[in-house]
Amino acid sequence: MEELLTYLWQESHWAWWATSVLLLGLEVILPTFFLLWLGVAGVIVGFLVFFFPELGWQNEVIIFTVLAIIVTVLGRRYFRPSETQTDRPHLNKRGADLIGRTMELDEAFKNGEGRLKVGDSHWTARLKEGDDDLKKGTKVKILDIDGATIIVEEA
């Protein structure tokens, strides 16, 4: 073990590269997108130490710290997941797509509750306020979705 530590002390670029591999491996296991940039900074410091072995460990740590900050800031700025623009932002939230639509009742509401047919599905629906009876054919506006229940008001 002592021989390994002596070797790593003399050839510190290997220590930086080994640390970088460890950080990059942890990034694969724990996808934080932060350890990646520390690993990249470690690889760069390893190459600097390989080409300039007289740097000294204090300078290596300072260079690593500065590089880690720079690489992290640049990485977060240029490799941030982009917000994809879509014409259907509620694709997987079918209920959210319904809000604001006006529908015609297929069944009468009793005591402020009933069922509403939307497309080929039947939804449980209730009035936002009150317990009024609504006749079949009454127009209602969808205001909100509460779980599997549509909240409506008379249009």
N, C-alpha and C positions, 0 to 999 in steps of 0.2 A: 504494500500500500504506500509505503514511504517513497519507493521508487517512482510510482505513478504520480504522486504529488510533486516530487522533484521534477519529473519530466514536464508536467503541466505548468509548473512555475517557470521553467526555462523556455518552453514552447507554448506561451500563453494563448497563441492563436487557436490552438486545439481546444483550450478551455472555453474560449468564446464560441467556437463552432459547436462544441458539445452542448453548451448552455442554450445556444440557438436551436439546436435540434430538439432539446427538451421542451423549450417554449413552443416551438412549432408543433410538436407532438401533443402538448397540452391544448393547443388551439384546435387541433382536430377533435380531441375528446370533449373539450369545453368550448364550443364556438362562441367566444366572446368578441372576436374581431379586434381585440386589444393586444393579446399575447402575440398575435401575428406580427404587429409592428415592433414589439420588443425583440422578437426573433430576428426580424430583418435588420434592426440596428445592431444586434449581436453579430450577425454574419458580416456586416460592413466593418465593424470594429475588428473582427477576426482577420479580415483581409488587410486592414491597415497595420495591424500588429505583425502580420506575416511579412509585409514589405518594409515596415519600419520597426524592427524588434527592440530598438532602444527607447521606445516611448515611456516605459515605466508604468506600473499598475495604477498610480494615481491619475495619470493622464488618460489611461485607457478607460477608467471609470468616468472621468469627466466627459470624454468623447462619447462614451456610450449614453450617458445621461442626456447630453445635448442632442445626439442623433435620435434617441428614443422619442424625445419631445417633437423634433422636427418631422420625423417619419410618421409619428402618430397623427399630428395635425394635418400633414399633407395627405395621409392615407384616408383619414376621415372626411377630408374635403373632396377628394377626387374619386374615392371608391365607395362613397355612401350609396346605399340602395336608393335608386331613384323612385320617385312617386310615379307610377305608371298612370297615364291618362287613359280613361276608358269612357265609352259612351254608355256603359251599364255599370255604374259604381255599386249597385246593390244586387249584383248577379246572384250571389249565394244567400241573399237576405230577401227572400221573396216578399215577405210582409212589408219591408221597407219600401219596396216598389209600389205598393198599393196605396200608401199614404197620399192623400190629396185627390184620389180618384172619386168620382161620383158613380154610384151603382143604383140599380133598381132592385127593390126587394122581391124575391121570388116567393117568400113566405111571410106571413104576418108576424109582427113582433108582439109579444104579450108581456106585460110588466117590464118593458124596456129591454127585453132579451129575445133573441131569436137566432135564426141561421141565415147566412148570406152566401149565395153562390157566386164564386169568383172563378171564371174560366170553367174548369172541370172539377173544381174542389168546392166543398161546402165548409164554411168557417162558422164557428160560434161567434155571435156578434152581440154587442150591447150598446145601448145609448150612453153617451157621455154623462148626461144628467137626466134625472127623472126616470119614471117607470111607465112611460106612456105606451099605449098600444099603437102600433103603426100598421096600416093596411098593406096588403100585397100590392106591389107596383109603386110604392112610395119611393122617392129618390132620397138617398142618404149619401153623405160625404164621409169618407174614411179619414179619421183624425189620427189614429195611433194604433199600434199593435201591442197587446199585453199578453205575451206568451203565444198561445194559439187562439186568442180572442181578439176580434177586431172591434175597436171603439169607433162608433159612428155618431153623427148628428144628422138631423133631418136637413136636407139641402133646400 
